[in-house]
Amino acid sequence: MVKKYPPTIEDLKKRREKIPTSEIIFYKLLDSLSDKWYSWHSISWENMKDATSGETDFLIFHPEKGFIVVEVKGGIISVEDSIFYSTNSITGVKTKLDKDPFDQAKNSMYQILNYYVKVAKKEPDPDLLLKESRQGLYFPLNFDYMVFFPNTHFKEEFTYFQYENDHVFDESDLKRQQEWENGGKVGISPLEQQLITLLDKHEFYRVYKPDVKRFFIKFLGTNIRNYVSLQNYYQIREEELARINEVQDFLLNVLSEKKECFFKGSAGSGKTFIAMKKALMNYRHGIKTLFLCFNRELRDFIEQFLAKQLDLAPEQLKGNIDVYSINLFLSSLLLKGTFDIYTEKYLRKCLEQFKYAPISQKLQELKDTIPLSFKYDAILIDEAQDIDESLWNIFSIFFNHPEEGIFYVFFDEAQTIFRENFYPKKFGMDEKKDLLILNRNLRNTVQIASWIQSETHLGSYEAFSGIHGFDVTHVRVPSRQEALERAIKMIKNRFYSQAINPEKIIILSYHKLKTLYPACTSNKKADYYTSQVERDVIVIEPHSLFTIEENQHSKEIQGKNVIYFKTITAFKGLERDIIFLLIPTIEKFKKTNPERYDNFIKQIYVGASRAKFKLHVIEYD
C-alpha cells in the first residue's frame, strides 16, 4: 500500500480544523496505489524571488517514474469565459474560484521541481540526484500535474483543448474507481493507471538514479513537510486568533464599567494581548494610560505593537499610552526633579541595587509632589508577579483621581522567578469580585502544552489551543558548548535551509552566552559567538532584540547566517514560532542545587511556553 503523510485519516484531520470533504475523498483513494508510491498532503511553497506563495493539495511520488501534483476542488465545477466556479451541490450557492485549478497545479509542480533541483545541487555529489540537460543539471525523472473534481463530470462538459482529459480525474473516474473496488480490485486501480499514464508520456527523457528515492523522501518529504506544517500552522492560528479576538473583545466590553480587575492566567493564556487591547480601547476613549511590565524586551514589544495598531510612531504614544518597565518608570520619575538632589542621589543608588522599599516609602511620603505628567486615568500592569512586593501599594499615587482610576493587573504565580512568592491580595484584590481566571492555552500547540505540564507540573489549563504540531524534541549532550553547537546545526540545516525567517527562531538559555562560551566577543550592542563547526553561522545575544537592525551592520556578522539568543528571564512575556531551550541537566541540577530547583523548574516552564509551534529542549551537563 502507498506510504502516506500524514499516515491516517485521524492525523489528517488534526492538521487543520476543517479538511474539505473532497480532500478526504482523495486521501482515501490513495490507498488504491501500490506500495511503490508515496504521497504528502497539503504542500505549501514560497518563492522568495517573486514574493509568491501557494499550496498544492497532494504531492504523489514514484521512485522510478517521478512526481505528480494534484489540485482538489469540490462542488460542481464550471467554466465561464475561462473563469472557474464551484457550486455547492446542497445549497446551490455558486462561488467564483480565486485561481484556475489547472494553473494552480502546474505552478506548484514547477515550484517543487525547482526546489528539488536547488537543494540537490548543494549535495556533495549532485550527479547522483540530477541529470545533465540543456538547462544544466535537472530533475532526472518525469513530472506532471492533475486535478480532481469528485462532484463534476468535467470531461463530458468541458472538452476544451486546454483542459486535457488525462490531467483530470472527475466524477466519472470516481465511479470507475468504485466499480474496480466492488469488482474485486482486478489489476491496477483507475487512479494508479492515470498517474502512470501521465508519468510515462515522456519516459524516454527519464534517467533512473537509485539515490533519488532516498533524497526525495528525506528532503521533499520530511523537510518540505516541516515547512508545510509551519504554513498550515499559520493559517490555523490566524483562524483561531480571529475567534479568540472576538471573545476577548466581548470580555473587555463587558468589563468596560469595571474599575478594578485582576487576570490570572498560565503562560500562553493571552494575558498580554488582553492588556494591550485594553490599552488600545483606553486610547480610543481618550483615557490616559500607564502600561507597566517588568523586563525591557517585553516593554519594547508592547510599545511597538501598540504603535503599529494605531498607525503611529512609538514616540507619538507618549502622554496617551506610556509604556515602561518598572525600573525605567522609576528612573524616569527621578529625572523629573521630583526630589531634592540628595534624595534623588540616594534613591538612584537604591534603584541600581534593586532596593525598592526605600523608594516606595519615599514616594508615599512625597506623593503630593508627583508631576502631572506621571498622573494617569488608568494603570495596566502585565507580568505583575515579577514586580517587587514593596512597590505593590504605591500605584494608587499615580492616578489623577484614585477613586475613579482604572486598575487592571495580569499575573501568573507559576512564573514568579525573580522573587520567592507572589501575593495578589497585596494589590488590594478581592478574589470574589475582582478575579478573572484565563484557563485556556492559546499560544502553544497541544504537544508543547502537554510537555510543559508533564515536565514541570505548572500551567493550569482546562483547554488547549486545539492546534496540533510536532512533538517536542528533547535531547541531552555532554557540555554547554556542544548544546549550543547542536542548536546551531539544527537551525541551519532544518530551518534556514527551508527559507524560514531567522526572526521566527530563537535560542533561549538558562545561562548567558558568555557563560556558555566565555571566549565570545562583545561590543556595546551585543555578545557574539561564531560557531566552531558551522563557520558561516554567528549567534548574537543583543542587549535588545529591537536593535537587531543595528546589530546587522556590525562587522562581526558580515556575510554570516545569524541566530538570535536570549536568556529565559530576558525573554519573559515574548514568544517565537520555534524555540531552542538550552538548560542544565534537570536531574543533576536537582541534586547539586536543591535550594534553587523550584526556581529552575519555573524557568523551564517560562522558556518552553514561549514556543508557539516547535520546541527543542537540549540539556547539558
KESEPA-713848 format. One record per residue (C-alpha): residue number from 0; x, y, z. Coordinates in pm, whole numbers, plus 50000, padded with zeros to 5 digits. Layout:
N
NUM:X:Y:Z
...
# end
This chain:
621
0:50000:50000:50000
1:50104:50360:49934
2:50303:50533:50210
3:50106:50843:50311
4:50196:51154:50510
5:50006:51200:50735
6:49960:50825:50773
7:49598:50807:50898
8:49273:50992:50845
9:49282:51094:51213
10:49625:51253:51165
11:49497:51427:50851
12:49207:51586:51041
13:49442:51710:51316
14:49641:51923:51073
15:49362:52169:51010
16:49034:52246:51180
17:48833:52186:50861
18:48954:51949:50590
19:48739:51974:50276
20:48537:51659:50205
21:48688:51647:49855
22:49041:51619:50004
23:48930:51343:50240
24:48784:51153:49942
25:49111:51177:49750
26:49313:51087:50060
27:49114:50761:50083
28:49155:50697:49709
29:49532:50692:49757
30:49501:50357:49937
31:49440:50201:49595
32:49800:50271:49491
33:50072:50006:49516
34:50348:50017:49777
35:50596:50188:49543
36:50409:50518:49574
37:50447:50795:49833
38:50208:51083:49898
39:50204:51405:50101
40:49903:51615:50186
41:49898:51995:50169
42:50233:52110:50035
43:50291:52484:50074
44:50568:52670:49897
45:50707:53020:49892
46:50910:53173:49610
47:51135:53437:49761
48:51239:53572:49417
49:50900:53699:49307
50:50735:53705:49654
51:50470:53450:49554
52:50338:53161:49757
53:50092:52881:49711
54:49981:52537:49809
55:49904:52211:49639
56:49668:51963:49795
57:49866:51643:49724
58:50214:51552:49608
59:50249:51194:49478
60:50589:51035:49411
61:50708:50713:49242
62:51085:50647:49283
63:51124:50508:48930
64:50884:50737:48743
65:50867:51081:48909
66:50612:51301:49085
67:50265:51442:49023
68:50099:51741:49187
69:49722:51709:49244
70:49485:52001:49295
71:49148:51907:49452
72:48828:52107:49407
73:48490:52004:49548
74:48144:52119:49441
75:48011:52127:49087
76:48288:52284:48881
77:48201:52503:48582
78:48392:52737:48349
79:48257:53062:48206
80:48484:53280:47994
81:48787:53096:48134
82:48677:53173:48492
83:48619:52875:48723
84:48321:52845:48956
85:48221:52592:49222
86:47853:52537:49304
87:47761:52377:49635
88:47553:52069:49548
89:47342:52106:49866
90:47283:52482:49895
91:47316:52571:49528
92:47546:52863:49616
93:47782:52943:49329
94:48130:53072:49419
95:48400:53211:49191
96:48734:53035:49240
97:49030:53264:49300
98:49251:53072:49059
99:49236:52830:48768
100:49288:52485:48931
101:49494:52368:48633
102:49724:52670:48662
103:49749:52616:49038
104:49859:52256:48994
105:50100:52341:48713
106:50256:52628:48909
107:50305:52414:49218
108:50458:52141:49003
109:50728:52380:48881
110:50787:52519:49230
111:50852:52170:49369
112:51064:52082:49067
113:51280:52393:49116
114:51304:52329:49489
115:51434:51976:49429
116:51700:52097:49184
117:51806:52381:49413
118:51854:52154:49716
119:52009:51867:49517
120:52275:52097:49370
121:52400:52166:49723
122:52462:51797:49790
123:52823:51667:49788
124:52759:51463:49472
125:52466:51619:49278
126:52527:51389:48979
127:52366:51110:49182
128:52045:51312:49208
129:52029:51511:48884
130:52072:51451:48511
131:52253:51656:48250
132:52022:51858:48026
133:52021:52169:47810
134:51935:52368:48123
135:52228:52214:48308
136:52165:51976:48595
137:51795:51884:48607
138:51541:51654:48774
139:51613:51306:48632
140:51261:51156:48639
141:50927:51274:48496
142:50682:51518:48649
143:50325:51629:48580
144:50005:51759:48737
145:49641:51654:48774
146:49312:51799:48903
147:49049:51607:49100
148:48681:51710:49064
149:48482:51447:49259
150:48140:51613:49207
151:48164:51705:48838
152:48154:51520:48503
153:48412:51768:48382
154:48545:51563:48090
155:48199:51539:47933
156:48111:51906:47970
157:48441:52087:47910
158:48623:51921:47622
159:48844:52222:47557
160:49194:52168:47431
161:49348:52348:47728
162:49182:52107:47974
163:49325:51776:47857
164:49135:51475:47988
165:49444:51292:48106
166:49503:51576:48355
167:49152:51533:48501
168:49018:51273:48745
169:48648:51354:48782
170:48315:51207:48896
171:48309:50955:48609
172:48659:50834:48705
173:48548:50813:49066
174:48265:50587:48955
175:48511:50364:48764
176:48729:50352:49077
177:48432:50233:49286
178:48344:49969:49025
179:48706:49848:49039
180:48685:49819:49417
181:48348:49640:49407
182:48468:49410:49132
183:48746:49254:49336
184:49024:49504:49257
185:49147:49320:48950
186:49461:49477:48803
187:49570:49826:48899
188:49318:50092:49001
189:49195:50360:48758
190:49373:50623:48970
191:49707:50443:48953
192:49664:50381:48581
193:49609:50753:48516
194:49912:50851:48727
195:50131:50604:48539
196:49997:50727:48202
197:50089:51086:48293
198:50439:50999:48410
199:50511:50765:48120
200:50416:51017:47849
201:50779:51125:47822
202:50951:50822:47971
203:51230:50835:47709
204:51357:51152:47883
205:51376:50970:48214
206:51707:50876:48373
207:51676:50639:48667
208:51904:50720:48961
209:51872:50500:49274
210:51961:50782:49517
211:51664:50994:49409
212:51421:50790:49622
213:51610:50849:49946
214:51672:51214:49867
215:51316:51293:49758
216:51162:51130:50064
217:51410:51290:50302
218:51414:51645:50166
219:51091:51684:49973
220:50917:51468:50230
221:51049:51550:50573
222:51192:51897:50510
223:50912:52029:50293
224:50673:51872:50544
225:50838:52078:50820
226:50793:52393:50615
227:50442:52296:50506
228:50336:52232:50862
229:50460:52579:50954
230:50246:52730:50679
231:49941:52525:50780
232:50000:52625:51139
233:49997:52994:51048
234:49666:52952:50869
235:49509:52759:51157
236:49646:53002:51413
237:49507:53301:51224
238:49163:53139:51220
239:49193:53052:51590
240:49310:53402:51687
241:49024:53560:51492
242:48777:53373:51716
243:48981:53450:52029
244:48985:53820:51935
245:48607:53823:51931
246:48590:53657:52273
247:48850:53894:52421
248:48674:54199:52274
249:48346:54079:52421
250:48511:54025:52760
251:48663:54375:52766
252:48333:54532:52660
253:48153:54353:52941
254:48417:54479:53186
255:48422:54832:53046
256:48249:54978:53354
257:48461:54781:53599
258:48740:54987:53757
259:48947:54710:53915
260:49011:54375:53755
261:49274:54107:53811
262:49350:53848:53543
263:49516:53524:53649
264:49640:53306:53365
265:49909:53049:53295
266:50173:53110:53029
267:50018:53136:52685
268:49668:53223:52807
269:49659:53562:52635
270:49716:53796:52931
271:49946:54037:52749
272:49716:54063:52447
273:49415:54139:52665
274:49621:54407:52842
275:49726:54560:52509
276:49368:54554:52383
277:49258:54736:52696
278:49528:54997:52634
279:49405:55046:52276
280:49047:55074:52398
281:49155:55338:52652
282:49342:55534:52383
283:49033:55547:52161
284:48828:55677:52455
285:49083:55943:52550
286:49186:55767:52873
287:49547:55843:52964
288:49712:55508:53041
289:50026:55386:53214
290:50130:55038:53094
291:50387:54872:53321
292:50572:54544:53288
293:50898:54404:53427
294:51158:54348:53157
295:51286:54570:52877
296:51224:54328:52590
297:50856:54290:52674
298:50825:54667:52721
299:50972:54728:52373
300:50742:54468:52217
301:50430:54619:52378
302:50518:54971:52267
303:50593:54856:51910
304:50268:54657:51895
305:50050:54942:52023
306:50212:55194:51789
307:50160:54963:51490
308:49794:54904:51576
309:49734:55279:51599
310:49948:55353:51291
311:50173:55583:51496
312:50543:55615:51560
313:50625:55482:51911
314:50715:55831:52036
315:50366:55951:51935
316:50215:55730:52204
317:50374:55943:52478
318:50124:56120:52700
319:49842:55892:52580
320:49985:55549:52648
321:50314:55547:52837
322:50480:55206:52828
323:50753:55141:53084
324:50938:54861:53252
325:50910:54922:53626
326:51277:55025:53656
327:51255:55259:53357
328:50943:55418:53505
329:51110:55483:53842
330:51427:55606:53675
331:51227:55846:53455
332:51043:55976:53761
333:51372:56051:53934
334:51484:56251:53630
335:51188:56486:53668
336:51334:56668:53967
337:51065:56531:54198
338:51308:56515:54489
339:51596:56724:54619
340:51938:56632:54484
341:52039:56431:54793
342:51719:56226:54799
343:51742:56170:54425
344:52104:56050:54455
345:52009:55814:54739
346:51709:55671:54551
347:51913:55623:54234
348:52159:55414:54432
349:51870:55212:54574
350:51736:55152:54223
351:52077:55040:54096
352:52092:54791:54385
353:51728:54684:54333
354:51631:54806:54682
355:51270:54907:54628
356:51144:54951:54985
357:51316:55291:55042
358:51186:55411:54705
359:50832:55304:54793
360:50848:55472:55130
361:50982:55800:54991
362:50727:55811:54709
363:50442:55771:54955
364:50584:56047:55176
365:50611:56286:54881
366:50310:56172:54677
367:50178:56528:54653
368:50487:56631:54456
369:50441:56373:54178
370:50442:56565:53844
371:50118:56577:53646
372:50295:56406:53357
373:50315:56098:53584
374:49944:56102:53670
375:49708:55867:53482
376:49346:55770:53440
377:49430:55402:53401
378:49717:55177:53506
379:49772:54834:53346
380:50036:54600:53492
381:50147:54295:53297
382:50359:54015:53449
383:50275:54166:53787
384:50427:53871:53974
385:50774:53998:53873
386:50737:54336:54042
387:50887:54369:54390
388:50623:54342:54661
389:50735:54665:54832
390:50607:54854:54526
391:50262:54697:54517
392:50098:54958:54737
393:50229:55271:54561
394:50044:55257:54228
395:49742:55450:54355
396:49956:55764:54393
397:49995:55779:54014
398:49621:55815:53949
399:49471:56150:53861
400:49167:56051:54065
401:49237:55735:54271
402:48869:55665:54337
403:48795:55665:53962
404:49117:55512:53830
405:49105:55201:53612
406:49340:54937:53754
407:49396:54609:53564
408:49657:54360:53683
409:49774:54049:53492
410:49975:53773:53662
411:50079:53409:53676
412:50204:53285:54013
413:50389:52997:53843
414:50616:53248:53667
415:50747:53406:53989
416:51116:53359:53913
417:51257:53689:54040
418:51132:53654:54398
419:51015:53387:54636
420:50638:53432:54630
421:50359:53642:54489
422:50059:53750:54698
423:49785:53901:54478
424:49593:54027:54781
425:49865:54287:54844
426:49745:54461:54528
427:49417:54514:54711
428:49243:54239:54518
429:48910:54096:54628
430:48916:53748:54474
431:48539:53711:54500
432:48457:54009:54281
433:48778:54119:54106
434:48949:53798:53987
435:48912:53654:53638
436:49085:53326:53552
437:49214:53265:53198
438:49242:52887:53176
439:49288:52816:52806
440:49630:52784:52641
441:49617:52999:52328
442:49985:53013:52233
443:50126:52660:52224
444:50042:52356:52018
445:49885:52068:52209
446:50219:51883:52208
447:50409:52174:52366
448:50143:52249:52627
449:50123:51882:52722
450:50504:51857:52751
451:50516:52164:52975
452:50258:52020:53212
453:50416:51675:53229
454:50774:51803:53278
455:50716:52100:53510
456:50372:52031:53662
457:50300:52401:53608
458:50039:52568:53392
459:49672:52532:53489
460:49499:52475:53156
461:49144:52345:53126
462:49164:52361:52747
463:49438:52374:52485
464:49451:52569:52159
465:49341:52263:51964
466:49630:52319:51723
467:49845:52011:51671
468:50208:52032:51565
469:50533:51844:51606
470:50634:51652:51915
471:50881:51823:52147
472:51243:51725:52072
473:51427:51656:52399
474:51795:51552:52396
475:52092:51553:52632
476:52454:51638:52545
477:52777:51634:52749
478:52863:52005:52757
479:52736:52363:52726
480:52924:52432:52405
481:52800:52110:52248
482:52444:52211:52336
483:52497:52543:52160
484:52656:52377:51856
485:52374:52120:51839
486:52118:52402:51830
487:52316:52589:51563
488:52341:52285:51337
489:51969:52206:51363
490:51864:52566:51300
491:52086:52598:50994
492:52010:52261:50836
493:51645:52213:50930
494:51505:52564:50917
495:51730:52814:50742
496:51767:52570:50453
497:51387:52589:50420
498:51393:52971:50399
499:51236:53008:50744
500:51281:53368:50859
501:51552:53389:51130
502:51328:53619:51332
503:51086:53329:51383
504:51353:53131:51572
505:51546:53199:51892
506:51774:53013:52131
507:51668:53063:52493
508:51913:52969:52764
509:51928:52936:53141
510:52278:53087:53117
511:52401:53392:52928
512:52602:53344:52610
513:52924:53443:52786
514:52864:53171:53044
515:52806:52905:52780
516:53114:53016:52589
517:53339:53261:52782
518:53556:53333:52475
519:53272:53500:52284
520:53330:53855:52160
521:53138:54165:52271
522:53064:54523:52181
523:52826:54783:52324
524:52525:54630:52150
525:52566:54254:52180
526:52770:53944:52259
527:52873:53724:51964
528:52963:53358:51926
529:53100:53227:51595
530:53023:52858:51555
531:53329:52634:51577
532:53161:52378:51348
533:52934:52579:51117
534:53180:52856:51035
535:52925:53063:50843
536:52696:53093:51146
537:52712:53352:51425
538:52499:53358:51739
539:52404:53702:51873
540:52280:53789:52219
541:52170:54151:52159
542:52114:54378:52454
543:51775:54440:52298
544:51601:54242:52025
545:51467:54572:51897
546:51814:54685:51795
547:51855:54391:51556
548:51897:54615:51250
549:52183:54799:51420
550:52349:54467:51502
551:52321:54351:51142
552:52563:54624:51037
553:52828:54510:51286
554:53150:54393:51127
555:53134:54073:51335
556:52838:53934:51143
557:52903:54040:50785
558:52842:53751:50544
559:52721:53512:50815
560:52394:53338:50899
561:52260:53497:51217
562:52090:53315:51506
563:51939:53515:51791
564:51994:53424:52155
565:51845:53547:52484
566:51826:53424:52842
567:51490:53289:52958
568:51448:53573:53206
569:51517:53842:52945
570:51258:53690:52709
571:50970:53668:52958
572:50637:53768:52809
573:50753:53725:52448
574:50713:53437:52202
575:50858:53284:51885
576:50741:53016:51644
577:51043:52795:51710
578:51234:52783:52040
579:51560:52603:52119
580:51574:52579:52500
581:51923:52520:52645
582:51918:52413:53011
583:52144:52232:53260
584:52061:51864:53316
585:51743:51862:53524
586:51827:51561:53744
587:52178:51683:53817
588:52057:52036:53894
589:51812:51897:54149
590:52093:51714:54331
591:52352:51992:54322
592:52124:52297:54368
593:51820:52184:54569
594:51761:52533:54709
595:51727:52673:54353
596:51547:52379:54197
597:51192:52521:54220
598:51304:52842:54052
599:51486:52639:53787
600:51168:52445:53703
601:50978:52772:53678
602:51236:52896:53430
603:51189:52582:53219
604:50814:52646:53230
605:50864:53008:53122
606:51115:52924:52847
607:50925:52630:52698
608:50596:52818:52695
609:50747:53085:52466
610:50735:52835:52175
611:50426:52867:51959
612:50491:52584:51714
613:50807:52380:51769
614:51012:52327:52086
615:51361:52175:52101
616:51494:52111:52454
617:51868:52047:52488
618:52003:51955:52832
619:52375:51979:52907
620:52597:51867:53194
# end
